[in-house]
Amino acid sequence: MLSFSDIFGFDPKHPMIFTTPLFWMFFGVVLLAYQFLYPNPRLRNGFLLVFSVFFYYKSVGYFTVLLLLTAVIDYTMGWQIYRTETRWKKKAFIILSLCLNLGLLSYFKYAYFFANLLNESFGWNLQPVDYLAAWSNAWAGTGFDIFKIIAPAGISFYTFQSISYSVDIYRGHMKPVNRFLDFAFFVSFFPQLVAGPIVRAYDFVPQIDKPYRVSAEEFNHAVWLILGGLVKKILVSDYIAANFVDRVFDSPETYTGFENLMAVYGYTIQIYCDFSGYTDIAIGVALLLGYRLTLNFLSPYSAVNITDFWRRWHISLSTWLRDYLYISLGGNRKGKIRQYLNLLITMLLGGLWHGANLKFIIWGGLHGLALAFHKMWMELTNTKGQPGTGVGRFVSQVVTFHFVAFCWMFFRARDPDQGAWGVDWAKDVQMVWRMLDRMANHFEPQLVLQQVAAYRFIFLIMAAAYLIHWMRPGTKRLFESWFGRVPDLAKAAVIVLIILALYQVKTDTQPFIYFQF
């Protein structure tokens, strides 16, 4: 039986996430209260703001203070930028906003990275200190370790979201939000708070005062997204990770080349199902509450080239990087060489956004080089980079998919224990080469049928996930349309059966992969 502390306290070992019963219990309460509050936008949004802050508290504890601080900073900076008529003062305020936001983000995500870099480069002995923990210990009597800085879940997402608000005001794309509570609601809206999609203020803020409206078709779409997201996360991502992918990546030399190859394919679909599963649930939950969030994935492994992949993968981040980083660097306005360099810098920083680790920089650098090469190829061949139909298109899709899968190997590599540039991070790269060596020199084809039989359920799940992913959009819509036409009683039965099936295969609660970013 749940105690009061279980319900209202913060337990770092059991954060409240979409795959836990506790979240759905709370969301049920939210929907119940919503029946009485939704006609009044002020009450509705105030209630959702309180629940959003509570949801984040249940996810990160006292780090909730950082979320509220970010809201105060950018609400204030937004009005200062808007009210100031002098150009240099506007620029000063936007620079201050960027410094405060990126300063907080860098402190909690990159303090150890830069401290280790400086210590190893100059022989210093810098020791990062968590001043937020020190303040909590002093004023609240807590016992946090002040020498252990932990990046709170979602800080990269809500920081980028808040930065875009200030930059859009500076560029004249929007006016500031009138009420602070409305802005705080925009920043903290719980469905997409921890792992996106990154929402733009000019898309979300106009919805705040609109009357609640969800059609029957939208309701069915929301339920379909939530169920699909849970299946992606629990049945595909968590199950194949716990029972196959993690084991191979943790010790690749003890498995054959075929098993290593299948683990790479497994992680490729795992990270997609993990991240897109969260996004599907977030979009579905938000839609039930009357808010429309942007599409974040569009069958990315169907991409015909690397540029097409980034139009389909994590769309809210890729467009954010394009609009606020790539264009700010000059985009394609300063010549071809500068364009290629801007692409590389953008993806390197995009990799660093994922974490203070050189494996992410390698991952981002590979994608940056590929994007630059593709742009160069389009210039040399005077094409738009889109292959035709038939064999040429299929080959292009296969090559793109395997390049992306290869890059995921670096992304998945184990975190180093210490050092920024030392031997530990090199072990991660060496792990990738060991896996490639197993595939090239120890494939053991005579064991393939035996291994397929041994992992038949895992491989069946992977194959089904890929087949559904590559299914034509029209076919997917047909299945969703069928679900929408099913009578409510039968629909409830389908939902119960899916939940029972997921319960049977559910492993220990696994946080979403992108929570660490």
N, C-alpha and C positions, 0 to 999 in steps of 0.2 A: 504493500500500500504506500502511495506517495505521501511524504510528510510535507509540512509547510515549507521547510528549507529546500526540499526537492523541487517544489513548484516555483517558489519565488527567489531562491538563492542561486548563486552562480557556482557551478562545479566545472572547473577547467577540464576534467576528464570526460564530462558528459555535456558538451555544449548543445544548445537547442538548434537542430538543423532539420531540414525538410524530411529526412528519412526516419526521424524519431517519433514515437507515438505522442510524446509531450507536445511537440509542435502542433500536431493535428488536433490535439485536445484544446490547446489554446486557440487555434484557428476556428474551431467549432464555436467557441465562446465569442470570438470576434464576429463571426457571421450571425450568431444569435443576437448580439447587441446591435449589429448593423441593421437588422430589420426595423429598429426603432429610430436609428440615427440618420440613415441615408438621405431622407428628404431634406435635411438641413446641412448644407455643405460645411458650415463652420463647425458644427458638432461632429459631423462625420470625420472631417480632416483632423480636428483636435484629438478625437479618440484614436485615429490611426497613428497620429504622431506619438501619443503616449505609448501605444502598443509597439511601435517601431523602436522607440528608445528602449523599452523593456526587452524586446526581442534581441536587440544588439547587446544589451547587458547580459542576457542569458548566453550569448555567444562569446563575449570577450571580457566580461566583468568590468573592472574599474576603468578600462580603456575607453568606455563610453564617453568619458570626459573629453577625449580627443575629438570624437565626432561632433560634440556640441561646440567645442572650441573652433573647429573648422567652420561650422555654420555661422558662428559669430564673426569670425574673420572675414569671410567672403560676403556676408550680408553687408557688413560695414564698408568693405572695400568697394563693393558694387555701387553703393550710393555715392561714395567719394569720387569714384571714376565718373559717374554720370553727372554729378553736380558741378564738377570742375570744368571750366571752359578753356583754361590754358592747356595747350598741348603737352608741354613738358611736365605739368603737374599730373595730367592723366597718365602719362607714361611712368611717372614716379610711383603712382598708386598701383598700377598694374604690376610693376616690378616688385613693389612691396608685397602685394598679394602672392605673387609667384614665389618669392623668397620665403614667406611664412609657410605656405602650403608645402613647397618642396623641402623646406627645412625640416618640418615635422616628419614628412615622409622619409627623408634621408636619414634622420636621426634614428628612427625606429627600424628601418630596413637595412641601412648601410653603415651603421656606426662601426660594427666589427670589421666590415670589409675595408673601410678606409683606415681604421686604426691599425689593423694588421699590415696593410700596405705601407703605411708610414713607419711602423715599427720595423718591418723587414728591410725597408729601403734606407732608413737613417739610423737604425739601431736604437730607436726610442722605446719607451715602455708605457705607451698610452693604454689606459684602462677605461673603456666606456662605462658610464654610470647611468642607470635609469633614474632620472630625477623625478619622474612621475611616481615611481615606486617609493622613492625617498620621501616625497611630499606626503604620500598616503601613510607611510609608516609614522611620520611625525605628527600628522593631524588626526588620523583615524586609528592609530594604534595597530595597524596591520604589520605583518612580518615578512614582507616581500624581500627577495634577494635583489639589492640595488645594483649588483654587478652582473645581472642577467637581463639583457634587453630583449624583449619579445615583440615582434611586429604583430599588432592586432589584426585579426582577420578583416579583410575588406578595406584596409586603409588605402591601398592603391586605387581601388575602384572609386570610393567616395571622394578621394583627393582629386582625381582626374575629373570627376563629375563637377566638383565645386570650382576647379580651375576654369573649366569651359564656360561657366556662368560669368566669371569676371572678364574673361577674354572676349566673350560675345558682347558684353556691355561696352568694353573698350573699342571694339570694332564697329559699334553702332548697330548690331544685329538685333538687340532687344533692350528693353528698359528694365530697371531693377524691380524686384518683387516688392510690393508695398508693405506687406506685413511680415515681420520676422518669423512668426509661427508658420506661415506658408512656406517660407524658404527653408526653415528647419525640416518641415515635412518633406519637401522635395529632396533634400540631402539625405534624409534618414529613412525614406520609404522602404519598409522592411523586405518586400519580396526580392528586390534586386540589390539590396544594400551590401551584402557580403561578397558576392561573386558576379555582379552585373546582371543584365547588360548595363553598360555605362549610358545613363540617360542624359539628354541635353535639356537644359532648362526651358528653352523655347518650345520643346515638344511636350514637356510634362506640366509646366506651370499653367498653361491655358486650361488644362483639365481640372485644376483644383476647384474652381468655382462652378463648374458645369454640373447640371443636375445628373443624378445617377441614372444610367441607362445601360442595360445589358439585355440584348435580344436573346431569344431562345437559341438561335444559331450560335451566338457568341458564348452562351452558357455551355452548350455542348462542346464547343471548341475548347473552352477552358478546362472542362473535365477531361477531355481527350488529351490535352497537353500535360495535365498533371499525372494522369495514369501512365502516359508514354514516358514522361520524365522519371517516374519511379521505376518503371521497368528498365529503362536505360541504366539508371544508377545501380539498382540492387541486383537485378538479374544479370546484366551484362558487365558493367564496370567492376563492381565490388566482387562478384563471384569469380570472374576469370582472373582478377588481380590476386585474390587470396589463394586460389587453387592452382595457379599456373604462372602468370606473368611475373609476380614478385619473386617467386622461387628461382626462376631462370635468371632474372636480372641480378639477383643477389649473389649468384654463384654460377656464372655462365660456363665456366670450364668443366663443370660436372655434368653438363648436358650436351647432347649431340648438336651438330650444326642445324639439323632440321628443327629441333626443339628451340634453338636460339632464334631461328628465322620465324617460327610460329609465335614466339614470345614478342618479337618486334611487331608482327601483325596484330597480336593481341593487345599490346600497349597502344598501338595506333587507334584501334577501335575503342579501347578502354578510355583514353583521355577524351575522345570525342563524346562518348556516351556519358561520361562523368560530367563534363562541362555543359554540353548541350542539354543533358538531363536536368541540371540545375536551372538552366535558362528556361526550359519548357515549363518547369514547375513555377518559376518566378512569374513568367508571362501569364500562365493560367491563373495563379492566385491573384495577381494584380487585376486581371480581367474580371474575375468574380466580384472584385471590389469596385469595378467600374473604371479602371485605369488601363490604358493601352500602352504597352511597352513595345519597343522596336524589335524587329527580327534580329537575331544574333548569329544564326547559322543557316546555311542554305546548301545542304549536301556537299560539304567542302571536298570530300574525296572523289567527287565527280569532276573536279576541276581539270581543265585541259592544259593549263600551264600555271606557273607559280603566281602570276599576277591574278589569274582567275581564282586561284586558291584563296588569296587574301581578300578577294571580294566576297568570299563565301564563309571564311573562318573568322569567328569572333569579330563580327562586322562592326560592333560598337567600338571596339578598341582600334581596329585597323582604320576606321574612318576618323577616329579621334587623333590618332597619330598622323594621319594625312592632313587634317584640317588645322591642328594646333602645333605640330612639330615640323612635318615635311614642308608645308607651305611657308611656315615662319622661317625656315632655313633658306628659302628661295624657290623651292619646288623645281619646276622645269623652266623657270623664267630667266636663268642665268647661264644658259648653254648646256650642252649635252654632258660634258665632263662633270660639271657642277651638279647636274641632275643625278648622275650615277652616284656621286659622292653623297648627296643628300639622302638618296635611298639607303645607302649603306649605313650612314649615321643614324637615320631614323630606326632602322631595324636593330642596330646595335643597342640603341637606347631602349627600344622595345623589349629586347632580350633582357637588359638590365632591370627593366621595370618588373620582370618576373621574379627577381631576387638578386641579392648581392653575391653572385657566384659566377665564376668564369664559364661554367658550363652553359649558362643562359646567354652569356655574351657570344660564345661559339655558336649556339643555336641561332641567335639573332643575326650574327655575322654571315652564316651560311645562307639564310633567307635573304639578307640584304644583297649579297653577291649574286644570288640567283635572280632577284628582281632586276638588278642593274644589267645583268647579262641578257635577260629577256627583253628589256627595253632596247638594248643595243642591237639585239637580233632583229627586232621589229624595224629598227631604223635601217639596218643593212639590207633587209629583204623587202623593205617598203610594204609591209603587211601590218595588219592590226593584231597579229599574234593569235588569231583564232583558226585552228586547223579545220578542214572541211569535214565531211562525213566519212563513215566507213573506217577502213583500216588506219588511215592517218590519224584520225581523231582518237581511236582506241589506243594506239601506240602512245600518243601524247598524254592521254590520261594515265596509262600505266607508268610511264616515266615520271610524271609529276607525282603520282601517288607514292612511288618508291623513294623519290627524293625526300618527300615530306616524312615518310616513315624512317628513313635514315637519319634525318635531323632529330626526330623524336628520341632516338637512342641517346643523344647528348642531353636532351631535356630530362630524360628519365634517370640519367646517371646518378649514382649515390652522391650525397652531399659530402664535402670534405670535412674532416674533423677540425682542422686548423689551417691557418695560413691563407694568404690571398693569392700569392704567386708561387708558392712553394710546391713541394712534391705531392702534397695531398690532392690538390685539384687535378694534377696530372694523372693520378690513379683513375679518376673518372673517365678521362679520355682513353687511357689504356684499357679500361673495361670495354669500351666500344670496339677497340681494335681486337680485343680477345674474342668478343662475340663474332666479329667479322671473320676472324681466323677460324673459329669453330665452323662457321658456315662454309668457308672456302676449303678447309682441309680436313674437317672431321664431320662431314655431313651424314655419313653412315646410312646410305640409301637403303641398305638391306633391312634396316630397322624401322623404316618409315611406316609400313603397314601395321607393325606391332604397336608403334607409338600412337598412331591414329586410333587404334582400338582402345589403347589405354586412356587416352584423353578424349574419347569420342564425345562426351557430353560438353566438355569445354569447347572443342572445335565446332560442334554443332551450334552452340550459342554464338560463337564468333561468326560462323558462316551465315547464320540467320540475320545477325546484326548488319553484316556487310550487304546482304541481299536487300534488306529493307532500306538501308542507306542509299543504295544505288537504284532503288525502285523509282519509276517515273513519278513526278509530283502529282500528275493526274490520278494515278493509281492510289497513291496515299490518300488523296482527297476522297476517293470513292469509299475507302474503308472508314474514314472519319464520317462521311455522309451516312453510311450504313449505321454507324453507332448512334448518330443523331436521330435517326428514324426509328430506332428500337424503342418499344414502349418503356415507360419509366420503371416498371417493376422488373422487366427483363434487363434493363440497363443497370439497375441496382444489383441484380444477381451477377452480372458480368463484373461489376466493380468488386463485389465481395470475393468472387472466384480469383480475380487477379491479385487482390490483397492477400488471400490465403496462400496462393502459389508463391508470392514474393516472400511471405513469412517462412515458407518451407526452405527456401534457398538462402535466406538472409544470413550473412556472416556477422561478426561483431560490427558495431556501428563504425563506418568508415567516413571520415570527413571528406568533403568534396576536395578534389585536387587543387582547385583554384582558390581555396580558402587561404592557402599559404601565401598568396600574392596580394 
